[in-house]
């Protein structure tokens, strides 16, 4: 994303936060905030104004930081999703832009329980995970015709029939995730599968680790029941 795009993003976001006269937004419900370290205080002072040169400069610097974090994350995890090259770069920049929007919208809720950069890190990591997760489900929709699959040579001692059985199981799991889980369960399940740290996910969803464990337990129970009903898993175990 170019600097002009960052400024446009910041202006678009701040226009939704500003008052009707274009001034800084009216203060929302008071958030108890701990004393901040100098670096965090500088970030907050610049971003809370939601307008002016200082705000736009802070957005540009923050976007550059978020891009670096996102690039590290996508290159570390991209190989799991068979993504490389320009596509990884695109996902990183999209994640950074979306994280920037969310951070500027939620800056008034920053409580100072961690450094500002640590708090911001959680947003971009979650955005990367969400985008990699969506890419995973889209990319996995590709199907192979049975005739074409039958021509796949025996590899590593696994015959084409075993490959096809494994693919059928993957398709069944994907369908169960899409249809058997609630929207909340699906979001948590996909985030956890994609490696989002539980603390990061709990912070983003404003919940706690125990609640996430319960959500995952219920989601796995639903998925197992669907797979057993479809004959993909046995009833034992």
N, C-alpha and C positions, 0 to 999 in steps of 0.2 A: 504494500500500500504506500503510495507516494505521500509526501508531507501535505500536499493540498487535499488529498483524500482524508487524511487524519483530521485536518482542520474542519472539513465538511462534516465528518462524523461527530466531532465535538460540538459543532454549532447545531447540528440536527438534534443531538441529545440535549444540549443545554436549552434549546428553544422549548422543549417539552417540559423542562424543569423551571424555566424562568416565569416571572409574573407576567401579567397581561401587558404591562408597560415596558417589557424587555429587561427589567431590572433583575437582580439576583433573586432566586426563588425564596419564597417565604419559608422560614424555618419550620420544619415538621416537628413531630413529637420529640421532646428532648431525649437524647441518648446519653447515658452516663458514660463518660470517656475517661480513661486513665491518663495520667500525665504522659506525654509523648516524647520520644527521643527527638533530637533536632531534625534528623532526616525525615522522619515520619511527619513531624509537625509542618515542615516545609511543603511536603506533598499535599497534606490535607488543606493547608491554607490556600494553596494554589488551585486545588480542584473544587473546593467548596464554593468558590465564587461563581462558578459555572458560566463565566463570561470574561471577556477581556484578553489582552495579550498574554498575561501571566498564565491564565487558564489554558490557552491554546498551546503555549510553549510547554506547559506541564503535560498536556495530552500527547504532544509529539514525543517528548522524552519517555513518557510511560509506554507509548506504543512501541518505541524502539526496544525497551526492556522486555515487553510482553512478546515481541517477535522473537527475541533471542531465546527466551524460555520455551516458547512454542516450538521453535526449530529444534532445540535440544530434545524435547519430548517426542516429536514426530519421527526424528531420525533414530531415536532410541527404540521406539515401539513400532515404527512403520513396517519393518520387515515381517512382523507377525501377520500383517494384513496384505502382504505382497504389494506394497505401495512404494514407489521410488520416484526420483527425479522431480520434474515440475509439479507433479500432483502433490507430493509431500510439501513443497514450498507453498503451494496454494492453500493447503489445509492449515499450515502454520499461520499464514497471514490472515485467513478467515477467522481462525481461533483468536488471534491477537486483537483483531478489530472488534469481535463480539465481546471479548473480555473487557476491552476498554469501555465499551458502551455500558456494560453492567457495573463496572467499578465506578464510573462517574455518576451513575444513577443511585448507587448505594453508599456513596462516600459519607453521607451524613450518618449512616449507621455504623461507621467504623468506630469501634470501642477502644482500640489501642491495646488489646490483649496480646497482640504480636506486633512486630514491626510492619509498617505499611507494605513494604515489598513482599513480606511473607504472606500477608493477607491477599495482596494482588496475585501472587503466585498461584493461590488456590483457584482463582477464577479462570486463569488461562489453562491450567492443567485440566480442569473439568471441561472446558470448551474443546480442548484437543481430544479428550476421551469421547465426548459426545460426537464429534465429527468423525473420528476414526470408527466409532461404533456404527454410525449411520452408513459410512462407506462399506463397512463389513457386511451389513445386511443387504445393501444394494448389490455389491459385488457377488454375494453368495447366491443371488437369484439366478445366475446363469445355469442352465441345465444342459446336460449332454444326452443326446439321443441314444437309445439302447443299442442301436446298430453300431454307432460310432464307438460307444463304450466297449462293446464286445471285441473291437479291434485293438484295444489297448494291450500291449504286450505284458507278460508277466514280469513284474518288477519287485525286486527284493523278496521274492518268494511269495508274493501276494497275488492271487489270480484276479482277473477282472470281476468275477462274481463277488468276491469279498470287497473290492473297491465299491461296487455298486451298492452292496448292502450298507457299507459305511456311509455312502452318500445319501441313501434313503433315510438313515438315522439322523443325519445332519438336517435334511429337509424336514423331518418330523419335529425335531427340536425347534427349528426356526418357526415352523407353523404354530407350535405350542406356545412359544414366547409371544408371538403376535396375537394369538387368539385366546389363550387361557389365562393370561396374566392381566391384572389391572394396569392402567397407565402408570401408576406409581410403582408397582412391582416391576414392571418392564423397565422403567428408567433406572431403578436401583440395580436390577439384575444385570443390565447391559453395562452400566458403569462399573460394577464390581468385576465382571468378566473382562472388561477392558483395562483393568488395573488401576482404577481410581482409588487412592488411599481412602480408607473408611473415614478418617478424621476430616479429610477434605470434603467428602460427600456429605457427611453429617453436618458440617458447617454450612454448605451450600443449601441443603434442604431444611436447615434449622431444626435438626433433630439430634439424636445421640446414637452411639454405636449399638446399644442394646436394641433400639427400635429398628435399626438396619438389620441386625441379626435376625430379628423376628420377621421382618419383611422377606429376607432371603430364605428363611426356613419355610414360610408359607408359599413362596414362589416355587421353590424346589419341590414341595409337596404336590402342588398343582401340576407342575411339569411331569413329575413321575407318574401321577395318576393318568395324565393324558397319554403318555408313552406306553404305559401298561395297557390301557384301553385299546390303543392302536396296534398292539402286538409287537411293539418294538423293544419292550423290556419284559422280563419275567416278573411274577408277583413276589418271588422270594427275594430277600436281601434288602 
